[in-house]
């Protein structure tokens, strides 16, 4: 008697698509470029923190900072202003340019250098960590700048990702647990003379130093750019795959495609209770589940509860 073919439905097709998507990402050259962009940025950040401190202390010596601090202690705000900053504006040497009428004019270029964590950059920098939490780090790049595409699910994911990164939550009162955003804010700050307005003070540097800060900003932007390129590359494949899967009625058709592409696909991923139980009971994921600060959706809670009950029934 011939073996009965396993029929697909929308849920099974989604499970299969997830396997293909993971394969496409892990084998994409864009994936490696994104990893490299993060490594390059990290290396540059370490060097730029040293360079920024050198420049700022050249313009604002520590002895002057100490003097103002003592004046503030004696005269309160009348003694001056100090601000612990991680945002700086560096200016290049003046150069001759022309205005819109063709008249010569002196121009000074600026580089706005930030060591803080911003939302868009954070989604790209922590893309793998966000995915590991079961969240979607690509929800923003998916709309490709078309904000009319923002749906309720877009805002839900935005809130969940922001909570994980610390943009909607902060460190606890006794500072024993720091959010990702707080860790960045505390990673590098310089006491500067002046207010908290970054543009209220500018630090002039030579052209070589200016180009180094410009390079740092380019590497920072490249983290976001390679994220967008990775998503675009994989999404192009997934659009074609989704159309193909819709035409498949049986699992063996998807399996045949997977074998041709070198994708590891087996029927086990279609067993929802089995895969969910493994997700719940594996030590790594269970630890994550118990310490996860991101509020789970109603659907996630129901799925986990159902899996636990099914697992208990199978044991009994």
N, C-alpha and C positions, 0 to 999 in steps of 0.2 A: 504494500500500500504506500503510495507516494507521500512524502512528508508534506504537511500542510504549510503553505507559504504564509509568512507573517505579514499581515495587512497593516498599512500605515494610516495614521490619522494626523490631525494638525499638531497634537502634542508630541507624537513620535517624530514627525518631521522637524519640529523645533529642536528636539534633543539631538537629532542627527546633524542639523545645521550648526549647532553649538560646537560639535566635535570638529566639523570642517573648519569653522571659523578659528578655533584655537590652533588648528594645524596651519591654516593660512598665515596667521599672525606669527607663530613661532618659526616658520620657515621663510618668512618674507625678508628680503634684504633691507626693507624699510624698518623692520624691527631692530636689526642690528644698528642701523644708523641712528635710531632713536636712543638706543642704549649708549651709543658713543657720544651723542650730543649731551647727554646727562653727565657722563664721565668728563667730557671736555669742560663743561660748565663748572663742575665741582673743582677741577684742578685750577681753573682761572679764578674762581671765587676765593680760594685759599690765598692766592697771590694778591688779588685785588684788595683784600682786607688789609694786608700789610701795607700795600701802596697807598690806600686811602688814608690810613692812620698817619703815614709819613707825611703826606701832603697837608693834611689838616693840622698836624702839630707844627709843621713849618710855618703856616699862616697864623695859627693860634697856639703858641707855646704852652706847655703844661703849667708853667709858672704863672701865666696870665689867667688861666682857668682857675688855678688855686687862689689867686688874688681875688677874683670875682666871687668865688665860693665863700671866702672869708668875709667879703663885703656884704654878701647876701645874708650871712649868718648875723651880721651886725645891724644891717639896715633893711632887712627883708628885700622886697622887690626893688627898692630904691638903689640897692647895691649893684644891680645889673641883672642879666638874664643868662641862664645856662640851660641847655637842652641835650638830653641823651638821644643822639640821632643815628639812624642807619640809612639816611637818604641824603645825597650830596649832589651839588651841581659843580662840575669842573669846566673851566673855560680854556680855549686854545689861545695861542698868541694871535694878535690881530693880523688880518690879511686884507689885501685890497680886492674889492669886488666892484660890481656895477649895479646900480639900481635899475628899476624898470624903464627908465628913460635913457639908460646907457651912461649915466654919470658915475664917475668913480666914487667909491665910498669904502670906509673901513668896516670890516665885518669880524665879529668874534663868534666862533662856534661854541655850542654848549653840549655837554653830555650829562644827562640826568641819571645818576648811578644809584640804584636801590639795592639794598641787601635784605629788605623785608620780603615777606611772602605774599604774593597777590593771587587771587582766585584762579584766573585763567592759567597762569604759569604753574600753579600748584597741581591743577588737574593733569597737566602734561608731565610734570616732574614725578608725581606720585601715581602715575597711571597704573602700574602693576599692583601697587598696594591697594588702590581703590578697587580694582578688579578682584583682588583676593578677598575683599570684604563683600563680594557679591553685588557690588554697585557698578554703574556704567560711567566710566570716565570720559566717554566719547559723546555724551548727550549734547554737548555744546557744539563741537565741531561738526556733528551730524547735520545741523541745520544750515551750515555753510553761510553764516551771516544773514540768513533770511529769518528775521525774528517773527514773521507771521506764522512760522512753523512751530512756535512754542505752544505746546499742548499742556493739559493738566499733568500728564506724566513727566513732561520736561521739568516743570516746577517742583514736582515731588522728588525727582532725582537730584535736582539742583540743591534742594534742602538737605537731602540725605548725605550727599557728597560734602557739602559745606560743613555739616555737623562733624563728619569724620575728620576733615582737615582742620577744624577749629574756628571756622568763620562764623558759626552760629553758637558755638560753645567756647568756653575758655577754661583755663586751668582752675582747679578747685581752690578753695580759700587758703588752705595751708600749703599750697604749691607742691604737694607731693605728686600730683599728676598734672603733667603739662600737655596741652594740646600741641599738634604739629605746628600750628601758626605761632603759638607762644614760644615754642622752642626756637623758631627762626628769629622772632623778635628779640630774644635774649642771647642769641648766638653772637651778634656783633653790634655794638653800639659805641659811639664815641661821644664824649662830652664836648659839646660845641658852644661857642659864645654866640648868644642870640636866641631868637624865639624858635618855635617849632615849625616855622614856615621854611621849607627847604630852599625856596628861591630867594629867601631874605639874605642869604650869604652865598657867595660864589668863590671858588678857589681856583685861581689862575695856575696853570701848569704849562710846561714846555710841550712842544708838538709830539715828541715821542711818548711822553706820559699820557697825553690826551688820546693818542691812538690806542694805547693799551686799554684805557677805560672804554673807548669805543668798541674795541674788540670784545671786551667783556660783555657789553650790552648785546652785541651781535650773537655771541654764544648763548646768552640767556634767551633771546628770541628764537634761536635755532632749536631749542628744546620744544617750543610750541610748534614750530614749523615742521619738524620731523614727526611729531605726533599727528598733525594734520595729514601729512603724506602717508603715514602708516594706515590711518583710518581710511583714507581715500583708496589706497591700494587694495586693502582687504575688502572694503565695502563694494568695490567694483566686482570682485570675484563673488561675493555673497549675493549680490543682486542676480547674477547669472545662475548661481547654485539654487537659490530659492525658486526661481522659475522652473528649473529642472526637477527639483524635489516635488513641486506641485503636480507634475505629470507622472510621478512614480506612484504606483499603487502598492508595491510590495517592498519589503526590506531588502531582499536580495538584489534589487535593482540599485538601491543606494550603496549596498555593499560592493557591488561590482564597480561602481564609480569610484568608491573609496580605494579599492585595491589598485585601480589604474593610477590613482594619484598618490599612492603611498600613505593614505590616511588610515590610522588604526581605528577600525570601527567594528563593534561587536554588538550582539543583541542585548547585552547586559545594560547598556545605557538606556534602553527603552523600558526597563523595569523600574518604574518610579519609586516603588517602596524600597527596592534593593539599593538603588543609587542614593536615595535620601537617607536611608538608614546608615549607609557607609559614611555619608557626609556628616551625620549627626554623631556617630560613635567613634570616628577616627580621632585619636588623641589631639592632633593638631587642630582640626576643625572644631572639635568640641571645646577646646581651650579658647579658641577664637570666639565661639558662640557665647561662652560664659562671660567673657570679658569685653564683648563688643559694645562700644559706646553708641553705635548707630542704631536708632530705633528701627526695629524690623517692621515691615509692612504687614497688614492683616493677612494677606495671601501667604507670606512667608511663614507666619506663625501657624496658620492652618495646615500648610504642607508639612511642617515639622511635626506637629501634633499627630497628623494622620500617619506619618511614617513611623513614629514611635509606637503607636497603637498596633500597626500592622506588624512591626518587628516583634512586639510582645506576643501577639497572637501566634506568630510562626514558631516562637520559642515554646509556648504552651502546647 
